[in-house]
Amino acid sequence: MKIRLGHSPDSDDAFMFWGLAKGPVKSDFEFEHILRDIQTLNEWAMEGRLESSAVSVHTFAYVADRYALLRHGGSFGDDYGPMIVGPRQLSPEELLETTIAVPGLLTSAFLALNLYFAETLGAKVPVGVGVPSRPTEARFVVPKFEVVPFDEIIPAIREGRFAAGLIIHEGQLTYAKEGLELTEDLGRWWKGRTGLPLPLGVNVVRKDLGAEAVREISRCMRESITAGLTHRTEALEYALQFARGMDSATSDEFVGMYVNERTLDMGEEGVRAIRLFLEKGASIGVVPATPIEVVD
């Protein structure tokens, strides 16, 4: 069986899947690695296009009926996460009036931004708007935003096109070198509010493949993460080709942020964080209520 495996062309995802792409993990299945940005993978998951994929936790609220959620492969920000940055710090009042560059409407970063606006700034979904059953019906708490590819957000801010941007990936480590200032770290905000890590990305497998195939794909992914953590030097060397100009030390730090023991097994704390994240999203009317079932 051929399994199309979708993940982002980032050093942390490359590190995670080194064991399958180049390392010791073996299977009778043929894995084809499909590298796309997370917004594209989120959109494809809505169509059920790939057998297995990385998706944003935000997106999982819409695809839980089609895809099984795995305990491994998750990305969590433990007291760190997506950041609101700009040429200078902005006050809450300024944020409410500022157009924010965001990396995608289905990203977990954007759902976290909506929760922040609702719970800290008092913003609300427009009156009369119901809870969406699909993303095209969604109406958001954030009043002003524009979708910009994640790797173009910092350059767009520096060019003066935006006074604020929501940054993900390696931008969390490099924004200060670009002369930008932090207004809010949403991972730190979430941790302070809930005591839990901020759930960002998960790996999913299409349920219609059958229980046996789901178990085999799950095994391969789990062993791939284990292989990367066990053979860190080799896996990091492979991952550096996806580091988008980061030096090896910065890339190593970035990989450590999002590929660790929690990635190998999110544990009950991780499951609890995902449930709470999506429950809060449903409570402000941004996503539908979603039953969470996790496959080992």
Salt bridges, closest charged atoms under 4 A:
ASP10 OD2 - HIS169 NE2 3.44
ASP10 OD1 - ARG244 NH2 2.44
GLU32 OE1 - LYS2 NZ 3.02
GLU47 OE1 - ARG49 NH2 2.88
GLU51 OE1 - ARG4 NE 2.92
ASP78 OD1 - LYS191 NZ 2.77
ASP78 OD2 - ARG262 NH2 3.00
GLU94 OE2 - ARG88 NH2 2.85
GLU97 OE1 - LYS144 NZ 3.71
GLU119 OE1 - ARG193 NE 2.43
GLU119 OE2 - LYS280 NZ 3.19
GLU137 OE2 - ARG134 NH1 2.60
GLU159 OE1 - ARG161 NH1 3.85
GLU170 OE2 - ARG244 NE 2.64
GLU178 OE1 - ARG158 NH1 2.67
ASP185 OD2 - ARG188 NH2 3.84
ASP208 OD1 - ARG206 NE 2.87
GLU216 OE2 - ARG219 NH2 2.69
GLU223 OE1 - ARG219 NH1 2.97
ASP252 OD1 - ARG232 NH2 2.63
ASP265 OD1 - ARG71 NE 3.29
GLU268 OE2 - ARG71 NH2 3.19
GLU269 OE1 - ARG262 NH1 2.77
ASP296 OD1 - ARG71 NE 3.54
